[in-house]
Each structure stands twice: as C-alpha cells, then as structure tokens.
C-alpha cells in the first residue's frame, strides 16, 4: 500500500516526511512530485512503509493533523490511471 499525503507545505522535504512517518514504523520510500515546468514541489507526496499496520496507524494519526502550518490530508493512495493516451484515443478502435 502507498500513503497519499496532501496539503503539504511547499518547504517540506523528503527528510522531513521520513522523520514524521518514522514515528509509526520504518519508511521504505518517500516521493515528492515536482512540477515539470517550474521544478517546484506540487504540495503532495507519497509514502511507503514496511507494514500495512504501520501505514494504517500513520493514516489514522496524521490525517487532519497540523504540520508546518498546514492541515494534512493523509489516506491510502488510489492506483494511478494510465492517462498517457488522450481521451480521444481511448475511445477509438485501433
């Protein structure tokens, strides 16, 4: 499972997130997506932990918590949809 962390401060770093989530277990990976054009952080992240129980505890405790002046939105990440083909191409028979 992957955790989605939204409404992040733009000054948050991977190390900041690792430190917060480490209170709930071992963090395997943190991804902070950036805007392709500006290189600026997009205000959300994905966190993976070693065990589902640790992720569930982190979600329960951190969702709605205030951190770095922002109220976090923390939940299970939804699977990414493949949007590489435009809507026109999706509806065509090739």
N, C-alpha and C positions, 0 to 999 in steps of 0.2 A: 504494500500500500504506500501511497505517497500523500503527504500532507500539503494542502494549499494554504499559504499564509498571505492574506490580503490586507490592504490598507497600511502597508509598511511605510515608515519614514524613508525618504529618498537617501538619507545618510546611513541607513543600516548596511552592514557588511556581512559577508559570509561568517566571519568570526563572531560577530555579534549574535547572529542567529544560532550558531553552534553552541555558544555559551548559554543561551536561553533554553534551548531544547535539551541540552546535556543534563539539566535537572531531572529529566524524565527517562533518560537512558542514553545509549550510545548512538550518536548521529552518524549515519553512513555517508550522507551526501546532502549538500545544500546547493540549490541552483537559483541564482538571481538574474532573471532575464533582463536584458537591456534593449533599448530602442535601437534599431539598426542604423537609423539616420543620425541620431544625436549621441548615441553611446550612453545615454542617461538611464539609470535604473527605472523600471516600469512600475514600481510600487507594490510588487508582489514577489513571492518566492515559492519554491517547492523544497520540502524537507523529507528525507527518507531516514528512517530509524531501523535498528536491527530487529525489533519485535513489534508485532501488531499491538500488543498490550501497552507497550511504551507509547506508541503513536496515539492510541485511544486516550491514554491518560493526558498526554500533551494537548490534544484537541479539547478535551473536557476542561482542563485548567486554563488554557490560554485563549480560547475563543471569547472575545469580548473584553479581554484584559487590556489595560492601557500600557503601552510600551513606547518609549521615545516620543511621547506626546500624541500618540495615535491609538485609537481603539482597534485592536487586531480582529480580523476575521480569520478564523482557523477552522478548517474542515478537511474531510477526505477529498483529494483531488479527483476530478472526473476524468475519465480517459479522453485523451486528445483525439479530436476528429481530424481526419485527413482532408484538409482544405486546400491542398495544392492545386487541384483542378477547380476551375471556376464553376459556378452553379450551372452555366450553360452546358459545359462539358459533362457534368454529372448526369444530365437528363438526355444525353444523346446516345444512340446505339452505334458503337464503333465496330 
